[in-house]
Amino acid sequence: MIATTAFEEAARAQGEALGFNPAIVYVPHPIQDRTDQELRDIADRALDSVLAMITS
């Protein structure tokens, strides 16, 4: 799962409520007002964490 930092607590709580501990990568919040380039930069910075999450 990928979520923004504003939803860290909610993501953890939802996982616990469903009985599992989801693998989550957090990115900076907010994202809705970011430019295309800013979103690319955020994605680039998160890529290693995402790859580690899905290959572990």
PDBQT receptor file of N, H, CA, C and O in Angstrom, charges set to zero:
ATOM      1  N   MET A   1       0.840  -1.162   0.000  1.00  0.00    +0.000 N 
ATOM      2  CA  MET A   1       0.000   0.000   0.000  1.00  0.00    +0.000 C 
ATOM      3  C   MET A   1       0.895   1.238   0.000  1.00  0.00    +0.000 C 
ATOM      4  O   MET A   1       1.959   1.248   0.618  1.00  0.00    +0.000 OA
ATOM      5  N   ILE A   2       0.462   2.248  -0.680  1.00  0.00    +0.000 N 
ATOM      6  H   ILE A   2      -0.402   2.240  -1.182  1.00  0.00    +0.000 HD
ATOM      7  CA  ILE A   2       1.139   3.544  -0.658  1.00  0.00    +0.000 C 
ATOM      8  C   ILE A   2       0.125   4.564  -0.142  1.00  0.00    +0.000 C 
ATOM      9  O   ILE A   2      -1.005   4.640  -0.624  1.00  0.00    +0.000 OA
ATOM     10  N   ALA A   3       0.555   5.340   0.844  1.00  0.00    +0.000 N 
ATOM     11  H   ALA A   3       1.473   5.279   1.235  1.00  0.00    +0.000 HD
ATOM     12  CA  ALA A   3      -0.325   6.349   1.437  1.00  0.00    +0.000 C 
ATOM     13  C   ALA A   3       0.499   7.580   1.773  1.00  0.00    +0.000 C 
ATOM     14  O   ALA A   3       1.726   7.517   1.855  1.00  0.00    +0.000 OA
ATOM     15  N   THR A   4      -0.178   8.692   1.965  1.00  0.00    +0.000 N 
ATOM     16  H   THR A   4      -1.175   8.744   1.899  1.00  0.00    +0.000 HD
ATOM     17  CA  THR A   4       0.544   9.887   2.385  1.00  0.00    +0.000 C 
ATOM     18  C   THR A   4       0.704   9.880   3.902  1.00  0.00    +0.000 C 
ATOM     19  O   THR A   4      -0.016   9.188   4.622  1.00  0.00    +0.000 OA
ATOM     20  N   THR A   5       1.656  10.662   4.359  1.00  0.00    +0.000 N 
ATOM     21  H   THR A   5       2.241  11.224   3.774  1.00  0.00    +0.000 HD
ATOM     22  CA  THR A   5       1.984  10.697   5.780  1.00  0.00    +0.000 C 
ATOM     23  C   THR A   5       0.800  11.111   6.652  1.00  0.00    +0.000 C 
ATOM     24  O   THR A   5       0.752  10.763   7.832  1.00  0.00    +0.000 OA
ATOM     25  N   ALA A   6      -0.137  11.836   6.096  1.00  0.00    +0.000 N 
ATOM     26  H   ALA A   6      -0.099  12.119   5.138  1.00  0.00    +0.000 HD
ATOM     27  CA  ALA A   6      -1.312  12.253   6.874  1.00  0.00    +0.000 C 
ATOM     28  C   ALA A   6      -2.190  11.069   7.267  1.00  0.00    +0.000 C 
ATOM     29  O   ALA A   6      -3.028  11.184   8.161  1.00  0.00    +0.000 OA
ATOM     30  N   PHE A   7      -1.998   9.931   6.598  1.00  0.00    +0.000 N 
ATOM     31  H   PHE A   7      -1.317   9.837   5.872  1.00  0.00    +0.000 HD
ATOM     32  CA  PHE A   7      -2.855   8.771   6.834  1.00  0.00    +0.000 C 
ATOM     33  C   PHE A   7      -2.135   7.615   7.519  1.00  0.00    +0.000 C 
ATOM     34  O   PHE A   7      -2.635   6.490   7.519  1.00  0.00    +0.000 OA
ATOM     35  N   GLU A   8      -0.958   7.880   8.109  1.00  0.00    +0.000 N 
ATOM     36  H   GLU A   8      -0.552   8.794   8.109  1.00  0.00    +0.000 HD
ATOM     37  CA  GLU A   8      -0.208   6.809   8.774  1.00  0.00    +0.000 C 
ATOM     38  C   GLU A   8      -1.037   6.121   9.850  1.00  0.00    +0.000 C 
ATOM     39  O   GLU A   8      -1.172   4.897   9.840  1.00  0.00    +0.000 OA
ATOM     40  N   GLU A   9      -1.586   6.885  10.763  1.00  0.00    +0.000 N 
ATOM     41  H   GLU A   9      -1.476   7.879  10.770  1.00  0.00    +0.000 HD
ATOM     42  CA  GLU A   9      -2.358   6.299  11.863  1.00  0.00    +0.000 C 
ATOM     43  C   GLU A   9      -3.592   5.562  11.341  1.00  0.00    +0.000 C 
ATOM     44  O   GLU A   9      -3.903   4.466  11.807  1.00  0.00    +0.000 OA
ATOM     45  N   ALA A  10      -4.283   6.150  10.390  1.00  0.00    +0.000 N 
ATOM     46  H   ALA A  10      -4.030   7.040  10.011  1.00  0.00    +0.000 HD
ATOM     47  CA  ALA A  10      -5.490   5.528   9.837  1.00  0.00    +0.000 C 
ATOM     48  C   ALA A  10      -5.155   4.223   9.122  1.00  0.00    +0.000 C 
ATOM     49  O   ALA A  10      -5.894   3.246   9.244  1.00  0.00    +0.000 OA
ATOM     50  N   ALA A  11      -4.058   4.194   8.383  1.00  0.00    +0.000 N 
ATOM     51  H   ALA A  11      -3.458   4.987   8.284  1.00  0.00    +0.000 HD
ATOM     52  CA  ALA A  11      -3.666   2.979   7.667  1.00  0.00    +0.000 C 
ATOM     53  C   ALA A  11      -3.330   1.859   8.648  1.00  0.00    +0.000 C 
ATOM     54  O   ALA A  11      -3.743   0.715   8.460  1.00  0.00    +0.000 OA
ATOM     55  N   ARG A  12      -2.578   2.198   9.698  1.00  0.00    +0.000 N 
ATOM     56  H   ARG A  12      -2.243   3.127   9.851  1.00  0.00    +0.000 HD
ATOM     57  CA  ARG A  12      -2.253   1.195  10.717  1.00  0.00    +0.000 C 
ATOM     58  C   ARG A  12      -3.520   0.680  11.408  1.00  0.00    +0.000 C 
ATOM     59  O   ARG A  12      -3.679  -0.525  11.605  1.00  0.00    +0.000 OA
ATOM     60  N   ALA A  13      -4.407   1.588  11.768  1.00  0.00    +0.000 N 
ATOM     61  H   ALA A  13      -4.278   2.567  11.607  1.00  0.00    +0.000 HD
ATOM     62  CA  ALA A  13      -5.646   1.204  12.452  1.00  0.00    +0.000 C 
ATOM     63  C   ALA A  13      -6.515   0.315  11.569  1.00  0.00    +0.000 C 
ATOM     64  O   ALA A  13      -7.102  -0.655  12.047  1.00  0.00    +0.000 OA
ATOM     65  N   GLN A  14      -6.596   0.640  10.299  1.00  0.00    +0.000 N 
ATOM     66  H   GLN A  14      -6.119   1.429   9.911  1.00  0.00    +0.000 HD
ATOM     67  CA  GLN A  14      -7.404  -0.163   9.372  1.00  0.00    +0.000 C 
ATOM     68  C   GLN A  14      -6.823  -1.560   9.247  1.00  0.00    +0.000 C 
ATOM     69  O   GLN A  14      -7.565  -2.542   9.258  1.00  0.00    +0.000 OA
ATOM     70  N   GLY A  15      -5.509  -1.662   9.128  1.00  0.00    +0.000 N 
ATOM     71  H   GLY A  15      -4.906  -0.864   9.118  1.00  0.00    +0.000 HD
ATOM     72  CA  GLY A  15      -4.871  -2.974   9.058  1.00  0.00    +0.000 C 
ATOM     73  C   GLY A  15      -5.150  -3.798  10.302  1.00  0.00    +0.000 C 
ATOM     74  O   GLY A  15      -5.496  -4.975  10.209  1.00  0.00    +0.000 OA
ATOM     75  N   GLU A  16      -5.001  -3.184  11.462  1.00  0.00    +0.000 N 
ATOM     76  H   GLU A  16      -4.720  -2.228  11.538  1.00  0.00    +0.000 HD
ATOM     77  CA  GLU A  16      -5.273  -3.885  12.720  1.00  0.00    +0.000 C 
ATOM     78  C   GLU A  16      -6.731  -4.331  12.793  1.00  0.00    +0.000 C 
ATOM     79  O   GLU A  16      -7.022  -5.447  13.223  1.00  0.00    +0.000 OA
ATOM     80  N   ALA A  17      -7.641  -3.463  12.377  1.00  0.00    +0.000 N 
ATOM     81  H   ALA A  17      -7.404  -2.556  12.027  1.00  0.00    +0.000 HD
ATOM     82  CA  ALA A  17      -9.063  -3.799  12.411  1.00  0.00    +0.000 C 
ATOM     83  C   ALA A  17      -9.377  -4.982  11.502  1.00  0.00    +0.000 C 
ATOM     84  O   ALA A  17     -10.282  -5.768  11.780  1.00  0.00    +0.000 OA
ATOM     85  N   LEU A  18      -8.620  -5.100  10.414  1.00  0.00    +0.000 N 
ATOM     86  H   LEU A  18      -7.885  -4.462  10.188  1.00  0.00    +0.000 HD
ATOM     87  CA  LEU A  18      -8.831  -6.208   9.478  1.00  0.00    +0.000 C 
ATOM     88  C   LEU A  18      -7.994  -7.433   9.835  1.00  0.00    +0.000 C 
ATOM     89  O   LEU A  18      -8.098  -8.472   9.182  1.00  0.00    +0.000 OA
ATOM     90  N   GLY A  19      -7.167  -7.311  10.867  1.00  0.00    +0.000 N 
ATOM     91  H   GLY A  19      -7.082  -6.467  11.397  1.00  0.00    +0.000 HD
ATOM     92  CA  GLY A  19      -6.396  -8.447  11.340  1.00  0.00    +0.000 C 
ATOM     93  C   GLY A  19      -5.091  -8.708  10.625  1.00  0.00    +0.000 C 
ATOM     94  O   GLY A  19      -4.599  -9.836  10.638  1.00  0.00    +0.000 OA
ATOM     95  N   PHE A  20      -4.516  -7.693  10.000  1.00  0.00    +0.000 N 
ATOM     96  H   PHE A  20      -4.916  -6.776   9.989  1.00  0.00    +0.000 HD
ATOM     97  CA  PHE A  20      -3.217  -7.888   9.365  1.00  0.00    +0.000 C 
ATOM     98  C   PHE A  20      -2.385  -6.624   9.468  1.00  0.00    +0.000 C 
ATOM     99  O   PHE A  20      -2.888  -5.541   9.770  1.00  0.00    +0.000 OA
ATOM    100  N   ASN A  21      -1.111  -6.792   9.209  1.00  0.00    +0.000 N 
ATOM    101  H   ASN A  21      -0.703  -7.671   8.963  1.00  0.00    +0.000 HD
ATOM    102  CA  ASN A  21      -0.173  -5.674   9.259  1.00  0.00    +0.000 C 
ATOM    103  C   ASN A  21       0.288  -5.393   7.826  1.00  0.00    +0.000 C 
ATOM    104  O   ASN A  21       1.237  -6.017   7.351  1.00  0.00    +0.000 OA
ATOM    105  N   PRO A  22      -0.366  -4.475   7.145  1.00  0.00    +0.000 N 
ATOM    106  CA  PRO A  22      -0.036  -4.239   5.737  1.00  0.00    +0.000 C 
ATOM    107  C   PRO A  22       1.345  -3.605   5.565  1.00  0.00    +0.000 C 
ATOM    108  O   PRO A  22       1.794  -2.817   6.397  1.00  0.00    +0.000 OA
ATOM    109  N   ALA A  23       1.997  -3.966   4.473  1.00  0.00    +0.000 N 
ATOM    110  H   ALA A  23       1.632  -4.606   3.797  1.00  0.00    +0.000 HD
ATOM    111  CA  ALA A  23       3.246  -3.300   4.095  1.00  0.00    +0.000 C 
ATOM    112  C   ALA A  23       2.849  -1.957   3.495  1.00  0.00    +0.000 C 
ATOM    113  O   ALA A  23       2.070  -1.901   2.543  1.00  0.00    +0.000 OA
ATOM    114  N   ILE A  24       3.383  -0.884   4.050  1.00  0.00    +0.000 N 
ATOM    115  H   ILE A  24       4.016  -0.930   4.823  1.00  0.00    +0.000 HD
ATOM    116  CA  ILE A  24       2.975   0.453   3.617  1.00  0.00    +0.000 C 
ATOM    117  C   ILE A  24       4.204   1.315   3.365  1.00  0.00    +0.000 C 
ATOM    118  O   ILE A  24       5.149   1.318   4.154  1.00  0.00    +0.000 OA
ATOM    119  N   VAL A  25       4.179   2.038   2.267  1.00  0.00    +0.000 N 
ATOM    120  H   VAL A  25       3.412   2.036   1.626  1.00  0.00    +0.000 HD
ATOM    121  CA  VAL A  25       5.182   3.064   1.983  1.00  0.00    +0.000 C 
ATOM    122  C   VAL A  25       4.453   4.399   2.063  1.00  0.00    +0.000 C 
ATOM    123  O   VAL A  25       3.425   4.601   1.418  1.00  0.00    +0.000 OA
ATOM    124  N   TYR A  26       5.001   5.299   2.861  1.00  0.00    +0.000 N 
ATOM    125  H   TYR A  26       5.837   5.135   3.384  1.00  0.00    +0.000 HD
ATOM    126  CA  TYR A  26       4.391   6.616   3.023  1.00  0.00    +0.000 C 
ATOM    127  C   TYR A  26       5.138   7.652   2.196  1.00  0.00    +0.000 C 
ATOM    128  O   TYR A  26       6.368   7.655   2.135  1.00  0.00    +0.000 OA
ATOM    129  N   VAL A  27       4.373   8.527   1.564  1.00  0.00    +0.000 N 
ATOM    130  H   VAL A  27       3.375   8.525   1.614  1.00  0.00    +0.000 HD
ATOM    131  CA  VAL A  27       4.930   9.634   0.790  1.00  0.00    +0.000 C 
ATOM    132  C   VAL A  27       4.429  10.938   1.405  1.00  0.00    +0.000 C 
ATOM    133  O   VAL A  27       3.460  10.929   2.165  1.00  0.00    +0.000 OA
ATOM    134  N   PRO A  28       5.073  12.051   1.087  1.00  0.00    +0.000 N 
ATOM    135  CA  PRO A  28       4.677  13.334   1.683  1.00  0.00    +0.000 C 
ATOM    136  C   PRO A  28       3.228  13.713   1.353  1.00  0.00    +0.000 C 
ATOM    137  O   PRO A  28       2.707  13.409   0.279  1.00  0.00    +0.000 OA
ATOM    138  N   HIS A  29       2.624  14.367   2.292  1.00  0.00    +0.000 N 
ATOM    139  H   HIS A  29       3.047  14.613   3.164  1.00  0.00    +0.000 HD
ATOM    140  CA  HIS A  29       1.253  14.866   2.139  1.00  0.00    +0.000 C 
ATOM    141  C   HIS A  29       1.303  16.388   2.058  1.00  0.00    +0.000 C 
ATOM    142  O   HIS A  29       2.148  16.987   2.722  1.00  0.00    +0.000 OA
ATOM    143  N   PRO A  30       0.470  17.027   1.303  1.00  0.00    +0.000 N 
ATOM    144  CA  PRO A  30      -0.538  16.501   0.395  1.00  0.00    +0.000 C 
ATOM    145  C   PRO A  30       0.061  16.226  -0.983  1.00  0.00    +0.000 C 
ATOM    146  O   PRO A  30       1.181  16.638  -1.286  1.00  0.00    +0.000 OA
ATOM    147  N   ILE A  31      -0.711  15.520  -1.807  1.00  0.00    +0.000 N 
ATOM    148  H   ILE A  31      -1.620  15.185  -1.561  1.00  0.00    +0.000 HD
ATOM    149  CA  ILE A  31      -0.240  15.284  -3.171  1.00  0.00    +0.000 C 
ATOM    150  C   ILE A  31      -1.160  15.888  -4.226  1.00  0.00    +0.000 C 
ATOM    151  O   ILE A  31      -0.753  16.054  -5.376  1.00  0.00    +0.000 OA
ATOM    152  N   GLN A  32      -2.389  16.218  -3.852  1.00  0.00    +0.000 N 
ATOM    153  H   GLN A  32      -2.720  16.083  -2.918  1.00  0.00    +0.000 HD
ATOM    154  CA  GLN A  32      -3.348  16.664  -4.869  1.00  0.00    +0.000 C 
ATOM    155  C   GLN A  32      -2.975  17.973  -5.550  1.00  0.00    +0.000 C 
ATOM    156  O   GLN A  32      -3.414  18.228  -6.671  1.00  0.00    +0.000 OA
ATOM    157  N   ASP A  33      -2.174  18.805  -4.897  1.00  0.00    +0.000 N 
ATOM    158  H   ASP A  33      -1.816  18.598  -3.986  1.00  0.00    +0.000 HD
ATOM    159  CA  ASP A  33      -1.827  20.088  -5.519  1.00  0.00    +0.000 C 
ATOM    160  C   ASP A  33      -0.409  20.099  -6.080  1.00  0.00    +0.000 C 
ATOM    161  O   ASP A  33       0.136  21.163  -6.374  1.00  0.00    +0.000 OA
ATOM    162  N   ARG A  34       0.186  18.923  -6.228  1.00  0.00    +0.000 N 
ATOM    163  H   ARG A  34      -0.256  18.059  -5.988  1.00  0.00    +0.000 HD
ATOM    164  CA  ARG A  34       1.558  18.829  -6.744  1.00  0.00    +0.000 C 
ATOM    165  C   ARG A  34       1.567  18.910  -8.266  1.00  0.00    +0.000 C 
ATOM    166  O   ARG A  34       0.612  18.520  -8.938  1.00  0.00    +0.000 OA
ATOM    167  N   THR A  35       2.673  19.428  -8.782  1.00  0.00    +0.000 N 
ATOM    168  H   THR A  35       3.449  19.745  -8.236  1.00  0.00    +0.000 HD
ATOM    169  CA  THR A  35       2.848  19.437 -10.236  1.00  0.00    +0.000 C 
ATOM    170  C   THR A  35       3.217  18.029 -10.691  1.00  0.00    +0.000 C 
ATOM    171  O   THR A  35       3.570  17.174  -9.879  1.00  0.00    +0.000 OA
ATOM    172  N   ASP A  36       3.131  17.803 -11.984  1.00  0.00    +0.000 N 
ATOM    173  H   ASP A  36       2.844  18.497 -12.644  1.00  0.00    +0.000 HD
ATOM    174  CA  ASP A  36       3.526  16.500 -12.525  1.00  0.00    +0.000 C 
ATOM    175  C   ASP A  36       4.964  16.170 -12.138  1.00  0.00    +0.000 C 
ATOM    176  O   ASP A  36       5.264  15.037 -11.763  1.00  0.00    +0.000 OA
ATOM    177  N   GLN A  37       5.847  17.152 -12.229  1.00  0.00    +0.000 N 
ATOM    178  H   GLN A  37       5.603  18.072 -12.533  1.00  0.00    +0.000 HD
ATOM    179  CA  GLN A  37       7.250  16.907 -11.892  1.00  0.00    +0.000 C 
ATOM    180  C   GLN A  37       7.427  16.588 -10.414  1.00  0.00    +0.000 C 
ATOM    181  O   GLN A  37       8.220  15.716 -10.057  1.00  0.00    +0.000 OA
ATOM    182  N   GLU A  38       6.701  17.280  -9.562  1.00  0.00    +0.000 N 
ATOM    183  H   GLU A  38       6.057  17.988  -9.852  1.00  0.00    +0.000 HD
ATOM    184  CA  GLU A  38       6.781  16.990  -8.126  1.00  0.00    +0.000 C 
ATOM    185  C   GLU A  38       6.309  15.565  -7.832  1.00  0.00    +0.000 C 
ATOM    186  O   GLU A  38       6.895  14.872  -7.000  1.00  0.00    +0.000 OA
ATOM    187  N   LEU A  39       5.252  15.133  -8.516  1.00  0.00    +0.000 N 
ATOM    188  H   LEU A  39       4.776  15.696  -9.192  1.00  0.00    +0.000 HD
ATOM    189  CA  LEU A  39       4.768  13.765  -8.327  1.00  0.00    +0.000 C 
ATOM    190  C   LEU A  39       5.790  12.750  -8.815  1.00  0.00    +0.000 C 
ATOM    191  O   LEU A  39       5.990  11.713  -8.183  1.00  0.00    +0.000 OA
ATOM    192  N   ARG A  40       6.437  13.045  -9.937  1.00  0.00    +0.000 N 
ATOM    193  H   ARG A  40       6.275  13.888 -10.451  1.00  0.00    +0.000 HD
ATOM    194  CA  ARG A  40       7.503  12.157 -10.422  1.00  0.00    +0.000 C 
ATOM    195  C   ARG A  40       8.633  12.064  -9.409  1.00  0.00    +0.000 C 
ATOM    196  O   ARG A  40       9.157  10.980  -9.152  1.00  0.00    +0.000 OA
ATOM    197  N   ASP A  41       9.003  13.190  -8.840  1.00  0.00    +0.000 N 
ATOM    198  H   ASP A  41       8.577  14.070  -9.049  1.00  0.00    +0.000 HD
ATOM    199  CA  ASP A  41      10.077  13.208  -7.840  1.00  0.00    +0.000 C 
ATOM    200  C   ASP A  41       9.692  12.395  -6.602  1.00  0.00    +0.000 C 
ATOM    201  O   ASP A  41      10.512  11.648  -6.069  1.00  0.00    +0.000 OA
ATOM    202  N   ILE A  42       8.464  12.539  -6.152  1.00  0.00    +0.000 N 
ATOM    203  H   ILE A  42       7.798  13.147  -6.585  1.00  0.00    +0.000 HD
ATOM    204  CA  ILE A  42       7.986  11.762  -5.007  1.00  0.00    +0.000 C 
ATOM    205  C   ILE A  42       8.027  10.270  -5.340  1.00  0.00    +0.000 C 
ATOM    206  O   ILE A  42       8.480   9.458  -4.533  1.00  0.00    +0.000 OA
ATOM    207  N   ALA A  43       7.559   9.924  -6.518  1.00  0.00    +0.000 N 
ATOM    208  H   ALA A  43       7.191  10.583  -7.174  1.00  0.00    +0.000 HD
ATOM    209  CA  ALA A  43       7.575   8.517  -6.936  1.00  0.00    +0.000 C 
ATOM    210  C   ALA A  43       8.999   7.988  -7.023  1.00  0.00    +0.000 C 
ATOM    211  O   ALA A  43       9.274   6.872  -6.580  1.00  0.00    +0.000 OA
ATOM    212  N   ASP A  44       9.895   8.769  -7.583  1.00  0.00    +0.000 N 
ATOM    213  H   ASP A  44       9.671   9.675  -7.942  1.00  0.00    +0.000 HD
ATOM    214  CA  ASP A  44      11.297   8.346  -7.676  1.00  0.00    +0.000 C 
ATOM    215  C   ASP A  44      11.890   8.090  -6.296  1.00  0.00    +0.000 C 
ATOM    216  O   ASP A  44      12.611   7.112  -6.099  1.00  0.00    +0.000 OA
ATOM    217  N   ARG A  45      11.588   8.961  -5.347  1.00  0.00    +0.000 N 
ATOM    218  H   ARG A  45      11.002   9.755  -5.508  1.00  0.00    +0.000 HD
ATOM    219  CA  ARG A  45      12.125   8.793  -3.989  1.00  0.00    +0.000 C 
ATOM    220  C   ARG A  45      11.521   7.577  -3.287  1.00  0.00    +0.000 C 
ATOM    221  O   ARG A  45      12.171   6.971  -2.436  1.00  0.00    +0.000 OA
ATOM    222  N   ALA A  46      10.298   7.221  -3.631  1.00  0.00    +0.000 N 
ATOM    223  H   ALA A  46       9.770   7.714  -4.323  1.00  0.00    +0.000 HD
ATOM    224  CA  ALA A  46       9.630   6.090  -2.984  1.00  0.00    +0.000 C 
ATOM    225  C   ALA A  46       9.931   4.753  -3.653  1.00  0.00    +0.000 C 
ATOM    226  O   ALA A  46       9.658   3.701  -3.076  1.00  0.00    +0.000 OA
ATOM    227  N   LEU A  47      10.481   4.778  -4.844  1.00  0.00    +0.000 N 
ATOM    228  H   LEU A  47      10.703   5.633  -5.314  1.00  0.00    +0.000 HD
ATOM    229  CA  LEU A  47      10.636   3.561  -5.638  1.00  0.00    +0.000 C 
ATOM    230  C   LEU A  47      11.402   2.461  -4.917  1.00  0.00    +0.000 C 
ATOM    231  O   LEU A  47      10.943   1.319  -4.902  1.00  0.00    +0.000 OA
ATOM    232  N   ASP A  48      12.537   2.758  -4.325  1.00  0.00    +0.000 N 
ATOM    233  H   ASP A  48      12.909   3.686  -4.337  1.00  0.00    +0.000 HD
ATOM    234  CA  ASP A  48      13.313   1.719  -3.645  1.00  0.00    +0.000 C 
ATOM    235  C   ASP A  48      12.510   1.071  -2.521  1.00  0.00    +0.000 C 
ATOM    236  O   ASP A  48      12.566  -0.145  -2.339  1.00  0.00    +0.000 OA
ATOM    237  N   SER A  49      11.777   1.864  -1.782  1.00  0.00    +0.000 N 
ATOM    238  H   SER A  49      11.732   2.852  -1.930  1.00  0.00    +0.000 HD
ATOM    239  CA  SER A  49      10.953   1.320  -0.695  1.00  0.00    +0.000 C 
ATOM    240  C   SER A  49       9.827   0.448  -1.239  1.00  0.00    +0.000 C 
ATOM    241  O   SER A  49       9.515  -0.594  -0.663  1.00  0.00    +0.000 OA
ATOM    242  N   VAL A  50       9.223   0.864  -2.330  1.00  0.00    +0.000 N 
ATOM    243  H   VAL A  50       9.476   1.711  -2.798  1.00  0.00    +0.000 HD
ATOM    244  CA  VAL A  50       8.146   0.078  -2.939  1.00  0.00    +0.000 C 
ATOM    245  C   VAL A  50       8.697  -1.251  -3.444  1.00  0.00    +0.000 C 
ATOM    246  O   VAL A  50       8.099  -2.301  -3.208  1.00  0.00    +0.000 OA
ATOM    247  N   LEU A  51       9.828  -1.213  -4.134  1.00  0.00    +0.000 N 
ATOM    248  H   LEU A  51      10.314  -0.360  -4.327  1.00  0.00    +0.000 HD
ATOM    249  CA  LEU A  51      10.423  -2.451  -4.641  1.00  0.00    +0.000 C 
ATOM    250  C   LEU A  51      10.800  -3.389  -3.506  1.00  0.00    +0.000 C 
ATOM    251  O   LEU A  51      10.580  -4.596  -3.600  1.00  0.00    +0.000 OA
ATOM    252  N   ALA A  52      11.365  -2.848  -2.440  1.00  0.00    +0.000 N 
ATOM    253  H   ALA A  52      11.544  -1.867  -2.364  1.00  0.00    +0.000 HD
ATOM    254  CA  ALA A  52      11.716  -3.673  -1.284  1.00  0.00    +0.000 C 
ATOM    255  C   ALA A  52      10.464  -4.292  -0.666  1.00  0.00    +0.000 C 
ATOM    256  O   ALA A  52      10.480  -5.448  -0.244  1.00  0.00    +0.000 OA
ATOM    257  N   MET A  53       9.394  -3.528  -0.616  1.00  0.00    +0.000 N 
ATOM    258  H   MET A  53       9.381  -2.589  -0.959  1.00  0.00    +0.000 HD
ATOM    259  CA  MET A  53       8.153  -4.005  -0.018  1.00  0.00    +0.000 C 
ATOM    260  C   MET A  53       7.573  -5.170  -0.818  1.00  0.00    +0.000 C 
ATOM    261  O   MET A  53       7.130  -6.159  -0.234  1.00  0.00    +0.000 OA
ATOM    262  N   ILE A  54       7.571  -5.064  -2.132  1.00  0.00    +0.000 N 
ATOM    263  H   ILE A  54       7.930  -4.261  -2.606  1.00  0.00    +0.000 HD
ATOM    264  CA  ILE A  54       6.913  -6.102  -2.938  1.00  0.00    +0.000 C 
ATOM    265  C   ILE A  54       7.805  -7.307  -3.207  1.00  0.00    +0.000 C 
ATOM    266  O   ILE A  54       7.322  -8.334  -3.685  1.00  0.00    +0.000 OA
ATOM    267  N   THR A  55       9.083  -7.202  -2.914  1.00  0.00    +0.000 N 
ATOM    268  H   THR A  55       9.475  -6.368  -2.526  1.00  0.00    +0.000 HD
ATOM    269  CA  THR A  55       9.978  -8.338  -3.149  1.00  0.00    +0.000 C 
ATOM    270  C   THR A  55      10.411  -9.019  -1.862  1.00  0.00    +0.000 C 
ATOM    271  O   THR A  55      11.222  -9.945  -1.892  1.00  0.00    +0.000 OA
ATOM    272  N   SER A  56       9.880  -8.572  -0.735  1.00  0.00    +0.000 N 
ATOM    273  H   SER A  56       9.221  -7.820  -0.711  1.00  0.00    +0.000 HD
ATOM    274  CA  SER A  56      10.291  -9.208   0.531  1.00  0.00    +0.000 C 
ATOM    275  C   SER A  56       9.270 -10.228   0.990  1.00  0.00    +0.000 C 
ATOM    276  O   SER A  56       9.452 -10.857   2.033  1.00  0.00    +0.000 OA
TER     277      SER A  56
